[in-house]
Amino acid sequence: MNIATLAGRLATFALCALLALPGALQAQTRPKLTAPASPPESILWVGNSFFYYNNSMHGHFGRLLGAVPQGPRARSTSVTVSGSGLDWHDMESLLRPDGLGRYSFVGDNELRFNKAGRQYDTVIMMDCSQCPIHPQLGPVFHETVRKNAQILAKAGVRPALFMSWAYKDKPEMTAALAEQYTLAANANDALVIPAGLAFAKAIARKPEIELYESDKRHPSLAGTYLATCTVYATLYRKSPVGNSYTAGLAPELAALLQQAAWDTVQEYFKQP
């Protein structure tokens, strides 16, 4: 057995051992229980390349919604900057009246003007992949979430934090990221989308699954699809299991990812 193979097996063993511990991948701080929100009708996705890989997560999200018979519909706009932290984005500018989302093209390229002054009802925010747990950038993450949450509250827009996943070769990041995203959300009345925990759960159930690109950071198509299912399960508190949209993945793989997303969301928001 070569060194690379041994290292890979040890990493998988360590992750499985961590998952075997009760609540090991749950943030130590539990998410706040909030009253159910109305299903979002317009979503702004603010982040970086983790969102725009594989032809953009918001596009897959729209197709997932579209496959739900008589299900919800939501207009989405993705605002991403390569390699960015959340502090690179100017939230006040993104929400300016008659700015982003002022109009949409629908049907046969028909122009539709959206509700003026409040183009979005939900904003999904993601920081850079290591910013929330970086010794220098961690405080910046919490301050930026606080500032953005205040801007969103003033505009009547719901804030949601997208909990990103660990690097493939650093599974210990999962619990650390979960903790910081949960702390930030609790302090600012924001919703958490536990995508990072869903990655860990899917890997624990099928260690050979490939959720990453070769850089061990960015999502493969399967990773993007898993995250998309987690967003749906979180925003609507409904199961994506059985959804006919599979992003072209093998049916059995899509089913595994759908179930991992739903189980993660149920467990994350379940109070002790």
VENLIN-V831793 format. One record per pair of residues at least 24 apart in sequence whose C-alpha atoms are under 6 Angstrom apart, sorted by the first residue. I is the first residue (numbers start at 1). J is the second residue. If there is no record, write none. Layout:
BEGIN
i = <I:I>
j = <J:J>
END
This chain:
BEGIN
i = <16:25:27:27:31:32:41:42:42:42:42:42:43:43:43:43:44:44:44:45:45:45:45:46:46:46:47:47:47:48:48:48:48:48:49:50:54:61:64:67:84:85:85:86:87:121:122:122:123:123:124:124:125:125:126:142:159:160:160:160:161:162:163:163:163:163:164:164:165:167:167:168:193:193:195:195:198:198:198:202:226:229:230:233>
j = <204:175:178:179:182:186:74:74:75:76:120:121:76:120:122:123:76:77:123:78:79:123:124:79:80:125:80:125:126:80:81:82:83:84:82:218:221:228:245:245:128:127:128:127:144:157:157:158:159:160:160:161:161:162:162:184:190:190:191:192:192:193:193:194:195:196:195:196:196:216:217:216:231:234:227:230:260:261:264:260:257:261:261:262>
END
